[in-house]
Amino acid sequence: MSSRQSHKQLSLELGSPPPSTFDNFFVSANREPVQRLRDLPGLVAREQANDRLFYLWGDMGSGRTHLLHAVCDTAIHAGLNCRYLSPHHALADFMFDPACQIYTVDNVDLLDEARQIAVFSLYNEVRAHVRCALVVAGGLAPRAMPVREDLRTRLGWGLVYQLQPLSDEDKMAALVQAAKERGLQLSPEIPHWLVTRHYRDMPSLMALLDALDMYALERKRAVTLPLLREMFAEFRE
């Protein structure tokens, strides 16, 4: 492999983004669900959580996965055990464990039938244990979910929140915030250029930010619009 090819490959390797927490979640119009989820671990720890079942839904890039990881981060700091579950996890991971106080389930609409049955059981177990909570996320409202009827009913048992998408202005502000967390100083035109000319979903935008960070570090140059355009031109070759 030539040095040029190796250099380009390095540029395409994304850096490790910071952990998903409530502090680096751009709230926008989602203030109520974010605040309730932020408070949840502390209330569970004190056995004061009146609302312990949550269902979050929204389009891809709306922040569902970020919020589930943020709940687990806050739970761990509160001295609780939290389990993040997704379609990629083993079926055994979905089984109820009295030693785990908070469960989060991502992309419930993509679970196979066996895992759907396991989540149905989790709803029942968590409801019966006062020091437990369950936060589930999916892409559609409960009634529209392509899951088993019994699980669809359970999705509407607790608090249901639709996560509102970010406006372009919100996305630009989120990029600036994420850049600061990575120690990057962006020239003002970069967030606008990324949001209006390229990918509009936050996961893709954050991946581009990480690629730009790596690209700038390799070349020991400031993060400017000319550098960004150069990066895109090289990736297209």
Disulfide bonds with the S-S distance in Angstrom:
Cys72-Cys82 2.39
